Amino acid sequence: MTLQELTAEMNRFVEAMGWYRADSPCRQTPRNIAISLSLEAAEVLEHFQWREQPADRDALAGELADVTLYLLQLAYLTGIDLEQAVRDKLAYNYRRDWGGKTE
């Protein structure tokens, strides 16, 4: 699936749950999604607390999927072309001086 296809599938799910409605108790605003994205990213960290490898790869995969879905939704809600943003960031990073970079 492409990012556009994943975003469309994510939007179908959110619509089906009624979370884009103004009266939803789980209103999907950029602020709320940014908070949820941060919380889900913290849940990824839990899988590595006190260990170098996750104990449950399936559970980690679920958390990574949650992070991805919230990221796709935040990009959608703010009108950001995530594919282009990633390409732009990679191009910028290639030009950056990373200091201690080794060849």
OpenMM code with the backbone's topology and positions (N, CA, C; nanometers):
from openmm import Vec3, app, unit

residues = "MET THR LEU GLN GLU LEU THR ALA GLU MET ASN ARG PHE VAL GLU ALA MET GLY TRP TYR ARG ALA ASP SER PRO CYS ARG GLN THR PRO ARG ASN ILE ALA ILE SER LEU SER LEU GLU ALA ALA GLU VAL LEU GLU HIS PHE GLN TRP ARG GLU GLN PRO ALA ASP ARG ASP ALA LEU ALA GLY GLU LEU ALA ASP VAL THR LEU TYR LEU LEU GLN LEU ALA TYR LEU THR GLY ILE ASP LEU GLU GLN ALA VAL ARG ASP LYS LEU ALA TYR ASN TYR ARG ARG ASP TRP GLY GLY LYS THR GLU".split()
positions = [
    Vec3(0.0838, -0.1186, 0.0000),
    Vec3(0.0000, 0.0000, 0.0000),
    Vec3(0.0885, 0.1253, 0.0000),
    Vec3(0.0434, 0.2270, -0.0682),
    Vec3(0.1119, 0.3552, -0.0677),
    Vec3(0.0673, 0.4362, 0.0546),
    Vec3(0.1370, 0.5456, 0.0820),
    Vec3(0.0938, 0.6322, 0.1920),
    Vec3(-0.0461, 0.6869, 0.1674),
    Vec3(-0.0762, 0.7202, 0.0423),
    Vec3(-0.2102, 0.7702, 0.0101),
    Vec3(-0.3164, 0.6639, 0.0367),
    Vec3(-0.2875, 0.5408, 0.0005),
    Vec3(-0.3831, 0.4318, 0.0239),
    Vec3(-0.4002, 0.4055, 0.1732),
    Vec3(-0.2894, 0.4072, 0.2478),
    Vec3(-0.2981, 0.3891, 0.3929),
    Vec3(-0.3776, 0.5027, 0.4572),
    Vec3(-0.3539, 0.6246, 0.4103),
    Vec3(-0.4278, 0.7395, 0.4632),
    Vec3(-0.5765, 0.7263, 0.4343),
    Vec3(-0.6106, 0.6845, 0.3140),
    Vec3(-0.7515, 0.6665, 0.2779),
    Vec3(-0.8153, 0.5581, 0.3647),
    Vec3(-0.7444, 0.4494, 0.3887),
    Vec3(-0.7979, 0.3424, 0.4732),
    Vec3(-0.8141, 0.3903, 0.6169),
    Vec3(-0.7170, 0.4670, 0.6661),
    Vec3(-0.7255, 0.5240, 0.8001),
    Vec3(-0.8475, 0.6155, 0.8092),
    Vec3(-0.8686, 0.6984, 0.7079),
    Vec3(-0.9838, 0.7889, 0.7083),
    Vec3(-1.1157, 0.7128, 0.7039),
    Vec3(-1.1217, 0.6033, 0.6300),
    Vec3(-1.2439, 0.5209, 0.6274),
    Vec3(-1.2756, 0.4697, 0.7681),
    Vec3(-1.1732, 0.4249, 0.8378),
    Vec3(-1.1925, 0.3744, 0.9732),
    Vec3(-1.2408, 0.4860, 1.0668),
    Vec3(-1.1719, 0.6016, 1.0629),
    Vec3(-1.2090, 0.7135, 1.1510),
    Vec3(-1.3521, 0.7592, 1.1219),
    Vec3(-1.3877, 0.7670, 0.9939),
    Vec3(-1.5254, 0.8030, 0.9559),
    Vec3(-1.6247, 0.7005, 1.0092),
    Vec3(-1.5919, 0.5718, 0.9935),
    Vec3(-1.6821, 0.4655, 1.0400),
    Vec3(-1.7031, 0.4724, 1.1910),
    Vec3(-1.6009, 0.5157, 1.2643),
    Vec3(-1.6121, 0.5282, 1.4096),
    Vec3(-1.6818, 0.6580, 1.4505),
    Vec3(-1.7008, 0.7488, 1.3552),
    Vec3(-1.7662, 0.8755, 1.3847),
    Vec3(-1.6760, 0.9776, 1.4509),
    Vec3(-1.5457, 0.9573, 1.4447),
    Vec3(-1.4528, 1.0434, 1.5170),
    Vec3(-1.4260, 1.1771, 1.4489),
    Vec3(-1.4700, 1.1952, 1.3236),
    Vec3(-1.4558, 1.3254, 1.2591),
    Vec3(-1.5773, 1.4147, 1.2861),
    Vec3(-1.6809, 1.3603, 1.3463),
    Vec3(-1.8000, 1.4405, 1.3769),
    Vec3(-1.7691, 1.5410, 1.4873),
    Vec3(-1.8296, 1.6586, 1.4775),
    Vec3(-1.8065, 1.7654, 1.5753),
    Vec3(-1.8494, 1.7254, 1.7158),
    Vec3(-1.9476, 1.6344, 1.7267),
    Vec3(-1.9974, 1.5949, 1.8583),
    Vec3(-1.9281, 1.4699, 1.9134),
    Vec3(-1.8234, 1.4241, 1.8486),
    Vec3(-1.7534, 1.3033, 1.8925),
    Vec3(-1.6763, 1.3295, 2.0218),
    Vec3(-1.6860, 1.2377, 2.1183),
    Vec3(-1.6052, 1.2525, 2.2398),
    Vec3(-1.4562, 1.2280, 2.2123),
    Vec3(-1.4259, 1.1697, 2.0973),
    Vec3(-1.2869, 1.1434, 2.0565),
    Vec3(-1.2548, 1.2270, 1.9329),
    Vec3(-1.2852, 1.3546, 1.9386),
    Vec3(-1.2706, 1.4429, 1.8225),
    Vec3(-1.1288, 1.4402, 1.7675),
    Vec3(-1.1186, 1.4230, 1.6390),
    Vec3(-0.9903, 1.4072, 1.5713),
    Vec3(-0.9408, 1.5428, 1.5196),
    Vec3(-0.8889, 1.6251, 1.6099),
    Vec3(-0.8322, 1.7538, 1.5732),
    Vec3(-0.6804, 1.7396, 1.5663),
    Vec3(-0.6120, 1.8299, 1.4967),
    Vec3(-0.4655, 1.8208, 1.4934),
    Vec3(-0.4034, 1.8161, 1.6338),
    Vec3(-0.4541, 1.8982, 1.7246),
    Vec3(-0.4008, 1.8976, 1.8616),
    Vec3(-0.4190, 1.7613, 1.9272),
    Vec3(-0.5397, 1.7066, 1.9203),
    Vec3(-0.5669, 1.5774, 1.9835),
    Vec3(-0.4851, 1.4655, 1.9206),
    Vec3(-0.4687, 1.4707, 1.7904),
    Vec3(-0.3913, 1.3664, 1.7226),
    Vec3(-0.2427, 1.3799, 1.7554),
    Vec3(-0.1908, 1.5026, 1.7646),
    Vec3(-0.0503, 1.5225, 1.8020),
    Vec3(-0.0243, 1.4664, 1.9419),
    Vec3(-0.1178, 1.4885, 2.0338),
    Vec3(-0.1037, 1.4329, 2.1685),
    Vec3(-0.1059, 1.2805, 2.1634),
    Vec3(-0.1997, 1.2249, 2.0885),
    Vec3(-0.2103, 1.0792, 2.0772),
    Vec3(-0.0861, 1.0196, 2.0133),
    Vec3(-0.0300, 1.0880, 1.9141),
    Vec3(0.0930, 1.0412, 1.8495),
    Vec3(0.2065, 1.0333, 1.9505),
    Vec3(0.2191, 1.1353, 2.0326),
    Vec3(0.3240, 1.1361, 2.1345),
    Vec3(0.3039, 1.0244, 2.2365),
    Vec3(0.1808, 1.0030, 2.2777),
    Vec3(0.1517, 0.8968, 2.3740),
    Vec3(0.1830, 0.7589, 2.3166),
    Vec3(0.1466, 0.7384, 2.1912),
    Vec3(0.1744, 0.6089, 2.1276),
    Vec3(0.3241, 0.5875, 2.1097),
    Vec3(0.3982, 0.6949, 2.0782),
    Vec3(0.5437, 0.6825, 2.0654),
    Vec3(0.6055, 0.6414, 2.1992),
    Vec3(0.5511, 0.6940, 2.3082),
    Vec3(0.5986, 0.6545, 2.4406),
    Vec3(0.5704, 0.5065, 2.4660),
    Vec3(0.4587, 0.4567, 2.4148),
    Vec3(0.4282, 0.3144, 2.4317),
    Vec3(0.5285, 0.2274, 2.3557),
    Vec3(0.5829, 0.2780, 2.2458),
    Vec3(0.6905, 0.2055, 2.1760),
    Vec3(0.8106, 0.1928, 2.2694),
    Vec3(0.8437, 0.2999, 2.3389),
    Vec3(0.9576, 0.2978, 2.4310),
    Vec3(0.9424, 0.1926, 2.5401),
    Vec3(0.8207, 0.1715, 2.5845),
    Vec3(0.7982, 0.0718, 2.6901),
    Vec3(0.8503, -0.0658, 2.6517),
    Vec3(0.8485, -0.0959, 2.5232),
    Vec3(0.8941, -0.2277, 2.4781),
    Vec3(1.0454, -0.2442, 2.4906),
    Vec3(1.1160, -0.1339, 2.5122),
    Vec3(1.2611, -0.1390, 2.5236),
    Vec3(1.3101, -0.1015, 2.6634),
    Vec3(1.2160, -0.0715, 2.7525),
    Vec3(1.2566, -0.0358, 2.8885),
    Vec3(1.3222, -0.1558, 2.9546),
    Vec3(1.4449, -0.1388, 2.9954),
    Vec3(1.5249, -0.2385, 3.0659),
    Vec3(1.5669, -0.3565, 2.9785),
    Vec3(1.5578, -0.3406, 2.8463),
    Vec3(1.6021, -0.4495, 2.7576),
    Vec3(1.6462, -0.3905, 2.6243),
    Vec3(1.7291, -0.4634, 2.5549),
    Vec3(1.7790, -0.4185, 2.4244),
    Vec3(1.6867, -0.4594, 2.3096),
    Vec3(1.6115, -0.5654, 2.3295),
    Vec3(1.5199, -0.6159, 2.2271),
    Vec3(1.3799, -0.6279, 2.2871),
    Vec3(1.2771, -0.6060, 2.2060),
    Vec3(1.1406, -0.6193, 2.2598),
    Vec3(1.1089, -0.7637, 2.2959),
    Vec3(1.0368, -0.7812, 2.4049),
    Vec3(0.9967, -0.9161, 2.4470),
    Vec3(0.8858, -0.9711, 2.3583),
    Vec3(0.8028, -0.8828, 2.3039),
    Vec3(0.6881, -0.9242, 2.2236),
    Vec3(0.6851, -0.8429, 2.0942),
    Vec3(0.7391, -0.9007, 1.9881),
    Vec3(0.7473, -0.8297, 1.8592),
    Vec3(0.6098, -0.7964, 1.8022),
    Vec3(0.5121, -0.8818, 1.8234),
    Vec3(0.3774, -0.8540, 1.7737),
    Vec3(0.3173, -0.7318, 1.8430),
    Vec3(0.3388, -0.7218, 1.9737),
    Vec3(0.2886, -0.6053, 2.0475),
    Vec3(0.3609, -0.4790, 2.0010),
    Vec3(0.4914, -0.4893, 1.9776),
    Vec3(0.5664, -0.3751, 1.9257),
    Vec3(0.5143, -0.3353, 1.7882),
    Vec3(0.4867, -0.4325, 1.7041),
    Vec3(0.4325, -0.4044, 1.5703),
    Vec3(0.3009, -0.3287, 1.5809),
    Vec3(0.2169, -0.3664, 1.6758),
    Vec3(0.0908, -0.2962, 1.6965),
    Vec3(0.1117, -0.1512, 1.7377),
    Vec3(0.2091, -0.1283, 1.8243),
    Vec3(0.2383, 0.0095, 1.8674),
    Vec3(0.2956, 0.0912, 1.7520),
    Vec3(0.3831, 0.0309, 1.6720),
    Vec3(0.4374, 0.1012, 1.5553),
    Vec3(0.3267, 0.1351, 1.4561),
    Vec3(0.2308, 0.0456, 1.4415),
    Vec3(0.1167, 0.0726, 1.3539),
    Vec3(0.0343, 0.1892, 1.4085),
    Vec3(0.0139, 0.1940, 1.5405),
    Vec3(-0.0591, 0.3061, 1.6012),
    Vec3(0.0113, 0.4382, 1.5727),
    Vec3(0.1433, 0.4399, 1.5900),
    Vec3(0.2211, 0.5615, 1.5633),
    Vec3(0.2049, 0.6024, 1.4174),
    Vec3(0.2146, 0.5062, 1.3278),
    Vec3(0.2025, 0.5346, 1.1851),
    Vec3(0.0649, 0.5904, 1.1511),
    Vec3(-0.0392, 0.5295, 1.2049),
    Vec3(-0.1742, 0.5769, 1.1776),
    Vec3(-0.1958, 0.7192, 1.2273),
    Vec3(-0.1489, 0.7490, 1.3475),
    Vec3(-0.1633, 0.8856, 1.3986),
    Vec3(-0.0799, 0.9836, 1.3161),
    Vec3(0.0381, 0.9427, 1.2724),
    Vec3(0.1210, 1.0290, 1.1891),
    Vec3(0.0530, 1.0582, 1.0554),
    Vec3(-0.0014, 0.9551, 0.9929),
    Vec3(-0.0748, 0.9740, 0.8678),
    Vec3(-0.1934, 1.0677, 0.8882),
    Vec3(-0.2638, 1.0500, 0.9989),
    Vec3(-0.3815, 1.1330, 1.0239),
    Vec3(-0.3423, 1.2777, 1.0514),
    Vec3(-0.2344, 1.2992, 1.1255),
    Vec3(-0.1899, 1.4357, 1.1528),
    Vec3(-0.1479, 1.5058, 1.0236),
    Vec3(-0.0771, 1.4344, 0.9383),
    Vec3(-0.0395, 1.4918, 0.8086),
    Vec3(-0.1649, 1.5256, 0.7283),
    Vec3(-0.2614, 1.4349, 0.7259),
    Vec3(-0.3869, 1.4579, 0.6538),
    Vec3(-0.4602, 1.5810, 0.7076),
    Vec3(-0.4751, 1.5877, 0.8387),
    Vec3(-0.5515, 1.6967, 0.8999),
    Vec3(-0.4848, 1.8332, 0.8828),
    Vec3(-0.3536, 1.8351, 0.8684),
    Vec3(-0.2814, 1.9615, 0.8538),
    Vec3(-0.2459, 1.9920, 0.7090),
    Vec3(-0.2879, 1.9044, 0.6169),
    Vec3(-0.2640, 1.9291, 0.4750),
    Vec3(-0.1190, 1.9126, 0.4327),
    Vec3(-0.0452, 1.8301, 0.5033),
    Vec3(0.0953, 1.8069, 0.4704),
    Vec3(0.1089, 1.6813, 0.3865),
    Vec3(0.1785, 1.6936, 0.2746),
    Vec3(0.2107, 1.5793, 0.1898),
    Vec3(0.3283, 1.5088, 0.2553),
    Vec3(0.3005, 1.4021, 0.3275),
    Vec3(0.4023, 1.3339, 0.4059),
    Vec3(0.5123, 1.2755, 0.3190),
    Vec3(0.4767, 1.2207, 0.2040),
    Vec3(0.5797, 1.1677, 0.1141),
    Vec3(0.6774, 1.2771, 0.0741),
    Vec3(0.6254, 1.3937, 0.0361),
    Vec3(0.7123, 1.5040, -0.0043),
    Vec3(0.7932, 1.5559, 0.1141),
    Vec3(0.7314, 1.5630, 0.2299),
    Vec3(0.8021, 1.6086, 0.3498),
    Vec3(0.9205, 1.5174, 0.3819),
    Vec3(0.9025, 1.3864, 0.3661),
    Vec3(1.0107, 1.2915, 0.3912),
    Vec3(1.1213, 1.3091, 0.2874),
    Vec3(1.0843, 1.3224, 0.1606),
    Vec3(1.1853, 1.3441, 0.0567),
    Vec3(1.2634, 1.4724, 0.0835),
    Vec3(1.1924, 1.5792, 0.1191),
    Vec3(1.2582, 1.7066, 0.1479),
    Vec3(1.3526, 1.6948, 0.2674),
    Vec3(1.3083, 1.6256, 0.3706),
    Vec3(1.3908, 1.6110, 0.4911),
    Vec3(1.5151, 1.5283, 0.4626),
    Vec3(1.5002, 1.4212, 0.3856),
    Vec3(1.6170, 1.3407, 0.3503),
    Vec3(1.7166, 1.4230, 0.2686),
    Vec3(1.6681, 1.5006, 0.1733),
    Vec3(1.7566, 1.5851, 0.0925),
    Vec3(1.8293, 1.6853, 0.1823),
    Vec3(1.7572, 1.7451, 0.2750),
    Vec3(1.8187, 1.8390, 0.3699),
    Vec3(1.9239, 1.7685, 0.4555),
    Vec3(1.8910, 1.6505, 0.5053),
    Vec3(1.9835, 1.5772, 0.5922),
    Vec3(2.1122, 1.5398, 0.5199),
    Vec3(2.1057, 1.5099, 0.3911),
    Vec3(2.2266, 1.4797, 0.3153),
    Vec3(2.3209, 1.6000, 0.3106),
    Vec3(2.2643, 1.7207, 0.3153),
    Vec3(2.3452, 1.8426, 0.3083),
    Vec3(2.3945, 1.8888, 0.4449),
    Vec3(2.3409, 1.8354, 0.5520),
    Vec3(2.3766, 1.8800, 0.6870),
    Vec3(2.5172, 1.8372, 0.7254),
    Vec3(2.5753, 1.9150, 0.8128),
    Vec3(2.7034, 1.8780, 0.8742),
    Vec3(2.6717, 1.8044, 1.0036),
    Vec3(2.6983, 1.6765, 1.0062),
    Vec3(2.6647, 1.5934, 1.1211),
    Vec3(2.7772, 1.5860, 1.2233),
    Vec3(2.8800, 1.6655, 1.2051),
    Vec3(2.9886, 1.6692, 1.3047),
    Vec3(3.0706, 1.5429, 1.3051),
    Vec3(3.0362, 1.4500, 1.3904),
    Vec3(3.1153, 1.3275, 1.4107),
    Vec3(3.0900, 1.2184, 1.3085),
    Vec3(3.0340, 1.2533, 1.1929),
    Vec3(3.0038, 1.1534, 1.0896),
    Vec3(3.1306, 1.0806, 1.0463),
    Vec3(3.1219, 0.9492, 1.0330),
    Vec3(3.2337, 0.8705, 0.9843),
    Vec3(3.2020, 0.8202, 0.8457),
    Vec3(3.3011, 0.8068, 0.7666),
    Vec3(3.2848, 0.7576, 0.6284),
    Vec3(3.2985, 0.6089, 0.6249),
] * unit.nanometer
topology = app.Topology()
chain = topology.addChain("A")
for resn in residues:
    res = topology.addResidue(resn, chain)
    for name in ("N", "CA", "C"):
        topology.addAtom(name, app.Element.getBySymbol(name[0]), res)
